[in-house]
Amino acid sequence: MPLVPAAAIMKRMGTPGITLERLRALVGAELRYQGIPCILIDVLDQPPVVVLRPIGAAPVIQADNFGKPMRHAPQLFELPVFAPDGVSLSAELKLINVPGDLSPSGD
């Protein structure tokens, strides 16, 4: 199945531009970030961030507020949605690819 950049899927969803609601529609979807298969697990409002969890990745050691190892937890990627200008997509978000069959038009 071909992979499509997430920005291209957002353009096919109707009105131009990306919104957090459109990203929330993809929560639970399998995608790739820098070639790593991931699941989109959340979209946060302030600041606008998408949270990805790599599929099948080994847990990492999570530190407490003082930097001491506390527990094993799944690795997460927190990627900003927008670039510093607040309008265009962040460089990190442009690295996400979504399987083509997730587009609303079914392409």
N, C-alpha and C positions, 0 to 999 in steps of 0.2 A: 504494500500500500504506500503510495507516495506521501511524502511529508510536505506540508505547506507552511510557510512562515505565518506566525500568529497574526501579524499585521495584515496579511492578505485576507485571512478569515474575517477579521474585524471589518474590513472594507466591504465584504460581501454581505454583512449583516444589516444593510440598509443605509441609514444616514452616515455620512462620512465622519471620521473621528472615532476615537476609542472612549468608551465609558466604563466605569467600574461595573455597571450592571451587565454589560456585554461580557466582561471577563468573568463575572460570577456565573454566567450561563455555562461556562466551561469547567466549573468546579467539579472535580471527580474525573475529569478527562485525562487520558494518558497522552503525554507529549514528550518532546525531547528538548533538553536544555544543554547546549554544547555537546550534543551527541549522547547524553545520558538519559535513559528512559526515566521519566518522572510522572507523578500524579499532581495535578493542581489541587491543593487542599484548602486554600483560603485566599480571599482578596480583602485586604485591609483598607480602611478609609483614610486614616491619618497616621502617617503619610501614606499615599497610595502605593501599596506594595502587594505583589503576588507572592504566595508561599508555595514552594514546590517540595515534594519529598521524593528522593530517588527511589526507584523500584528495586528491591532486592539488595540495597546497600547495607553494609554492616553498621550496627549502631556505633555512635561515637561517644566518647566520655564528655559529659556535660559538666561544666564548672559552676560553682555557686557564685554569689556576688563578690567573694573574696578571691576567686581564682582557684579554689581548691576543688579537686575532682569530687563530684557528687554522685552521679549515676550514669548509666548508659541510656542514651536516647537516640531516636532516629535523626539522621542528618537532615537538615532543612536548608533550602535556598530561599532567601528573602530578597526579591528583586524589585527595584523601584519601577513603577509603571511609566512615569514621565521623566524626561530629561530635565536638567536644571531650569530650562526656560518655562517649564510647567505646561507646555502644549504638545511638543513632539514626543514620540516614544523614546524611552531610555535605550541606551546601547544594549543593556542586558536583556530587555524584553524583546529586542530584535533578534536575539540569539535563540528564541524559542521557536520550535517547529511543531505543528499539530498535524496528526494524520488527516489527509484530505477528506475522509468521509465524515468529519465532524462539522463541516461547513453546512450552514442552514440550507443551501441549495442542493446539497447532496453530491457535489462534484467529487 
